[in-house]
C-alpha cells in the first residue's frame, strides 16, 4: 500500500479530493526539473530534500493541522505584521545596523519557532527568502504595496546582511 493510500483521508481533508491531489502531483511532475534545482538550492542536495520530504510526509496530518492553525491565527499574523512594520519603519536605515539586525533576528526566530517541527525548511531557506525579496516580482509588488516603495529590497538586503 503506497503513501497516498495510507493517507487517503488526510489527502481528501486538505485537498478536497484524490483528483485534486493528483492534479497537484501532476503539476509537480511537469516541473520536475525546476523542483530539482530548487531542492538543491534550498536543501543542498536531492538526497537531503528527499529525506526532508519523507519526514514531512510521515508527519503530514500533524504538519497540516499546525499550518492551518498558524494560517488562521490572528496572533501569528498580527505579530509577523508588527515585526515587518518595525523592520520597514525607516527604509533609510543601514541594513547592517545593530537595530535592523535585532529586528531581523526577532523575525527569523519567530518564524522558526512557529514552523511545525516536522517541517524541514532546508539549510538555505532564509537565503532563498532574501533572494525572493530582492528579485521575485510578485513578492516585491506585494511587499512594497504593503510596507512602502523599496521595502522588499530593504528586507532582502537586511536578511542577507543578518545571514552573513
C-alpha positions as CSV (number, residue, x, y, z in Angstrom):
1,X,0.0,0.0,0.0
2,X,1.5,3.3,-1.1
3,X,1.9,6.5,0.9
4,X,-1.1,8.0,-1.0
5,X,-3.3,5.1,0.0
6,X,-2.2,5.3,3.7
7,X,-3.1,9.0,3.9
8,X,-6.3,8.9,1.8
9,X,-8.4,10.6,4.5
10,X,-5.9,13.3,5.1
11,X,-5.4,14.0,1.4
12,X,-9.2,14.4,0.9
13,X,-9.4,16.6,4.0
14,X,-6.7,19.0,2.9
15,X,-7.0,18.9,-0.9
16,X,-10.7,18.2,-1.2
17,X,-10.4,15.0,-3.3
18,X,-8.0,12.5,-4.6
19,X,-8.4,14.1,-8.1
20,X,-7.3,17.5,-6.8
21,X,-4.3,15.8,-5.1
22,X,-3.5,14.1,-8.4
23,X,-3.6,17.4,-10.3
24,X,-1.2,18.9,-7.8
25,X,1.1,15.9,-8.2
26,X,0.9,16.1,-12.0
27,X,1.9,19.8,-11.7
28,X,4.9,18.9,-9.6
29,X,5.9,16.2,-12.2
30,X,5.6,18.7,-15.0
31,X,8.0,21.0,-13.1
32,X,10.3,18.2,-12.0
33,X,13.5,19.9,-13.3
34,X,12.6,23.2,-11.7
35,X,11.8,21.5,-8.4
36,X,15.1,19.6,-8.5
37,X,17.0,22.8,-9.0
38,X,15.1,24.4,-6.1
39,X,15.7,21.4,-3.9
40,X,19.4,21.6,-4.4
41,X,19.4,25.3,-3.8
42,X,17.3,25.1,-0.6
43,X,18.5,21.7,0.9
44,X,22.0,21.4,-0.6
45,X,21.3,18.1,-2.4
46,X,18.4,16.0,-3.8
47,X,19.2,13.4,-1.0
48,X,18.6,16.0,1.8
49,X,15.5,17.2,0.0
50,X,14.2,13.6,-0.2
51,X,14.8,13.0,3.5
52,X,13.0,16.2,4.4
53,X,10.0,15.3,2.2
54,X,9.9,11.8,3.7
55,X,9.9,13.3,7.2
56,X,7.2,15.7,6.2
57,X,5.0,13.1,4.7
58,X,5.4,10.8,7.7
59,X,4.0,13.6,9.9
60,X,1.7,15.0,7.3
61,X,-1.5,15.3,9.3
62,X,0.2,16.9,12.2
63,X,2.0,19.4,10.0
64,X,-1.1,20.3,8.1
65,X,-3.0,20.9,11.4
66,X,-0.2,23.1,12.7
67,X,0.0,25.1,9.4
68,X,-3.8,25.5,9.4
69,X,-3.7,26.8,13.0
70,X,-1.0,29.3,12.0
71,X,-2.8,30.4,8.9
72,X,-6.0,31.0,10.9
73,X,-4.1,32.6,13.9
74,X,-4.8,36.3,14.2
75,X,-2.0,36.4,16.7
76,X,0.6,35.0,14.3
77,X,-0.5,37.3,11.5
78,X,-0.5,40.3,13.9
79,X,3.0,39.5,15.2
80,X,4.5,39.0,11.8
81,X,2.9,42.2,10.6
82,X,4.2,44.1,13.6
83,X,7.7,42.8,13.1
84,X,7.7,43.7,9.4
85,X,6.3,47.2,10.1
86,X,9.0,47.7,12.7
87,X,11.6,46.5,10.2
88,X,10.4,48.7,7.4
89,X,9.6,51.8,9.5
90,X,12.6,53.7,8.2
91,X,13.9,52.4,4.8
92,X,16.8,54.7,5.0
93,X,18.4,52.9,7.9
94,X,21.6,50.9,7.3
95,X,20.6,47.3,6.8
96,X,23.7,46.1,8.7
97,X,22.9,48.3,11.7
98,X,22.5,46.6,15.1
99,X,18.9,47.9,15.3
100,X,17.9,46.3,12.0
101,X,19.8,43.1,12.8
102,X,17.9,42.7,16.1
103,X,14.6,43.1,14.3
104,X,15.6,40.6,11.6
105,X,16.7,38.2,14.4
106,X,13.3,38.6,16.1
107,X,11.5,37.9,12.8
108,X,13.7,34.8,11.9
109,X,13.4,33.4,15.4
110,X,9.6,34.0,15.5
111,X,9.1,32.2,12.1
112,X,11.5,29.3,13.0
113,X,9.8,28.8,16.4
114,X,6.3,28.8,14.8
115,X,7.1,26.5,11.9
116,X,5.9,22.9,12.6
117,X,8.9,20.9,13.9
118,X,8.1,18.2,11.5
119,X,8.7,20.5,8.5
120,X,12.3,20.8,7.4
121,X,12.7,24.1,5.6
122,X,16.2,23.3,4.4
123,X,19.6,24.8,5.2
124,X,19.2,27.6,2.7
125,X,15.6,28.6,3.3
126,X,16.4,32.1,4.6
127,X,18.9,32.8,1.8
128,X,16.2,31.9,-0.7
129,X,13.7,34.1,1.2
130,X,16.2,37.0,0.9
131,X,16.6,36.4,-2.8
132,X,12.8,36.3,-3.2
133,X,12.5,39.8,-1.6
134,X,15.3,41.1,-3.9
135,X,14.2,39.6,-7.2
136,X,10.8,38.0,-7.3
137,X,8.3,40.4,-8.9
138,X,5.3,39.1,-7.1
139,X,7.0,39.3,-3.7
140,X,8.4,42.8,-4.4
141,X,5.0,44.1,-5.6
142,X,3.0,42.8,-2.6
143,X,5.7,43.8,0.0
144,X,6.2,47.3,-1.5
145,X,2.4,47.9,-1.7
146,X,2.0,46.8,1.9
147,X,5.1,48.4,3.5
148,X,6.2,51.1,1.2
149,X,8.2,51.5,-2.1
150,X,11.6,49.8,-1.7
151,X,10.5,47.8,1.4
152,X,11.1,44.4,-0.4
153,X,14.6,45.2,-1.4
154,X,15.3,46.6,2.1
155,X,14.0,43.4,3.7
156,X,16.1,41.3,1.3
157,X,19.3,43.2,2.0
158,X,18.6,43.2,5.7
159,X,18.1,39.5,5.7
160,X,21.2,38.9,3.6
161,X,23.2,41.1,6.0
162,X,21.9,39.2,9.0
163,X,22.8,35.9,7.5
164,X,26.4,36.8,6.7
